[in-house]
């Protein structure tokens, strides 16, 4: 079974924090790049962060660099997006994406809504 499931979204005040989870138990992470995307209302989907498991490194979009951090738990087959100092412009549906480096297939989660508002 190959499934990607996000969770952890919700309503948070500006300046607050929120952690998103992406669980993918059917994946061998060493074969994938994991990406976090988001799509604000009425706008195009944008790449937020990427994690390269083989290198144990991550890249971040300029808009979130210094505020967002990705991490993983190998035992739980889960990756996380820790979001700090949230701004109203961070409001979006956030998606977890796994890209297979051999087949180039993309696997997507269903998305989780993050709303930053007073």
Secondary structure by P-SEA (a helix, b strand, c coil): cbbbbbcccccccccbbbbbbbbbcccccccbbbbbbbbccccccccccccccccccccccccccccbbbbbbccccbbbbbbcccccccccbbbbbbbcccccbbbbccbbbbbbcc
